[in-house]
Amino acid sequence: MLLAIVGVVVLGIIVVRSPLFDLDHIEVGGVIRSDQNDVLAVAGLSRGEPLMDADIVSARTAIESLPWVFSAVVAREWPGTVTIDVVERQAVAALPSGAGYAIVDRFGHVVERVAQPTPGMPLVSVNADAALPGEVVEESVDAVRTAAAMPRDLVPWVASVLVDEELRVVLELTGGASVLVGSSEELSDKYVALATLLTRVDLRCVRRIDVRVPRTPVLTRRASCS
């Protein structure tokens, strides 16, 4: 009985290592901003190798190191295919970086550097000169989350998002006033409070709007305002 079991196991190993079960196809899905050739290159999978030997764990780790890739699922599909399903990062803000801009996701992860950001993309005024694609600009995270949560109808009102000397998030409005947001907590309520003020209050001579406590926003006008 034991010999029979050993024989079946040996036969199974021989079969899965036969050319019938070589890696013949690599299928990549979910790639939009990433380069499919880059995904295949870093995966390190070789057509013609035994499918059982394909190192799908290392492949996944390598693919997830690409700047645009948030996560990847790499799986064997017998008899001869490996599938790669990619979830890409979403670009939410632009940071000044040298002569151009670093584009980041909501975690401050740089996905690419460009000469000009997409029109309408929030600008976060945190310097990212040293940041390369794939790196995280840690000091921008709170401001980037604030920018990412910004309702679309508020975007035209906001010239930039910055972090002040006290590490508070501030919105600089296109009209010259500033909005003190504070942290990235309660953003939904803070944006409701801000939108209410912007549409119902005379904004002439406004210096600052403080929505850190969204239930009781505070509006300050310039002392010289008549």
C-alpha positions, 0 to 999 in steps of 0.5 A: 500500500505504501509503495502504491502511494509513493508511486502515485506521488512520484507519478504526479510530480513527473506529470506536473513537470512535463511539458504539458504543464509548462507556463505558456501564457501570462495574462495581465489585467487591470493595467491602465496607467502602468506599462504592461511590459514593466509588469511582465518584466518585474514579475520575473516569470519565464514562459516554458518553465514548469508552472509549479516552479513559477514564483508567484509570491516574488512576482506579486511583491515585485509588481507591487513595487511599481509606482502605479500599482497599489496591489496585485494578485498573481495566481496559477491556472492549470494547465499552463497560465499565470494570471496577474490582476492589478489594482492601480493607485488613484492620482488625487493631488499634485505637489511642486517638484523641481520644474514640474510636479509629483503626482500622488495618491491619497497616501502621499505615494508618488506615482509619477512626475509630470511637467503639468498636472491634469487640469482641476487636480488639487495642488498641495503646496508641500515641496517634493523635490527629492521624491521619486516615483514609488516613494512617499512624501510623509509630510504631505499625507494630511494635506493630500487626504484633505485634497482627496476628500474635497467635493468636486464643486469646491475645487474651483474655489481652492488655489492650493492646499498647504501645511502651515508652521504648526502642521495644520492643513490650510486651504488657500482660496482663489480670492485670497482668503485662507481656510483653516482645516486643521487635521484631516478628521471630520472632513465631510462636516468641514467641507459642508460648513465651508460650502455653506459659508462660501455660498451664503456669506459676503466674502469681501474682505474675508481674511480667514475661515476656520472650520476646525470645529465644523459645527461652529465655523469662524469667519475673520475679516481684514481689519481694514475692511470698510 
